[in-house]
Amino acid sequence: MTHRSYEAMACDTSSAAPWSVAILSSRESQEVLAGTIEAAAAAVSGHAATLDIIVNGNGALAEAAARYIADHRATPPARLLIRVWHIAVGDKS
């Protein structure tokens, strides 16, 4: 399996027990994925958290998600790490 990671932003989550959230995507529109990112970020507000966005087989959507995060979440909450992952070959397992 090949993948590419887009590190959109980083923070120090070592001082608190982090929460982990994963968003799995492949065919959603950029607008739907952006709304999902915002909803997940709001849901973990106030907690140390890692939000992983895994885009399966759609490099353009992965790049769009990374751009969205860079453009709209340039100043992240101090305890939120958002990462975008692209799995190059669509995996059906």
Beta strands, then each sheet from edge to edge (+ up, - down):
strand 1: 3-7
strand 2: 19-25
strand 3: 49-56
strand 4: 80-87
sheet 1: 1+ 4- 3- 2-
end
